[in-house]
Amino acid sequence: MVRSLDELSRRSFWEEWGAVRCPGLVVLGDGREGGIIGGDEYAEMVRVRPGLHGVSLPGTGHDVHLERPGVLGGVILDFLGQGGS
């Protein structure tokens, strides 16, 4: 895991991010609980991919999938058009 994170600290992936053409969903922690994507970085993500859909889940940090799995599942299903609402 340390080796895989090492590359993330040495270079950016904006070129690869900008090349993605499918719809995108970014699920963010609310920042107060230790989320890793800050407002400036998220703004750049949207600038590079204007159709990006982003959701911030209150009361969560980096481990949204562990902290609020049911809510995360609903967000993903809604994004995929399967939310039933």
C-alpha positions in Angstrom: 0.0 0.0 0.0 2.8 2.4 0.8 4.4 1.8 -2.7 1.0 2.5 -4.4 0.5 5.7 -2.5 4.1 6.8 -3.2 3.3 7.5 -6.8 0.3 9.6 -5.9 2.6 11.9 -3.9 5.1 12.3 -6.7 2.9 13.2 -9.7 -0.5 14.4 -10.6 -3.0 12.5 -12.7 -4.9 15.4 -14.3 -4.1 14.3 -17.8 -5.7 10.9 -17.2 -8.6 12.4 -15.3 -9.3 14.7 -18.2 -9.2 11.8 -20.7 -12.1 10.0 -19.0 -15.2 10.3 -21.1 -17.8 8.4 -19.1 -20.1 10.0 -16.5 -18.4 10.5 -13.2 -19.5 10.5 -9.6 -17.3 11.9 -6.8 -18.4 11.2 -3.3 -16.7 13.4 -0.7 -16.5 13.4 3.0 -17.6 16.7 4.4 -14.0 17.8 5.2 -14.5 18.3 9.0 -13.9 14.5 9.5 -10.7 14.2 7.6 -11.7 13.9 3.9 -8.7 13.9 1.6 -10.1 16.0 -1.3 -10.2 19.7 -0.5 -12.4 22.4 -2.1 -9.7 23.6 -4.5 -8.9 20.1 -5.7 -12.6 19.3 -6.2 -13.0 22.6 -8.1 -10.2 21.6 -10.5 -11.8 18.1 -10.9 -15.0 19.9 -12.1 -13.1 22.3 -14.3 -11.4 19.5 -16.1 -14.6 17.4 -16.3 -17.5 19.8 -16.3 -20.2 17.1 -16.3 -18.9 15.6 -13.1 -21.5 14.9 -10.4 -20.3 15.4 -6.9 -21.9 14.6 -3.5 -20.7 15.5 0.0 -21.9 13.2 2.8 -22.1 15.1 6.1 -20.5 13.5 9.1 -18.0 11.5 7.0 -14.3 11.7 6.3 -12.1 9.6 4.0 -13.8 6.3 4.8 -17.3 7.1 3.5 -17.9 3.5 2.6 -17.3 2.4 6.2 -18.9 5.4 7.9 -22.2 5.5 6.0 -22.4 2.5 3.7 -26.2 2.6 3.3 -26.2 6.3 2.3 -23.3 5.7 -0.1 -25.1 2.8 -1.7 -28.1 5.0 -2.2 -26.0 7.7 -3.8 -24.4 5.3 -6.2 -27.7 3.7 -7.1 -29.3 7.1 -7.7 -26.3 8.1 -9.9 -26.8 4.9 -11.9 -30.5 5.5 -12.3 -31.5 2.6 -10.1 -32.5 4.5 -7.0 -36.2 3.8 -7.3 -37.1 7.4 -6.3 
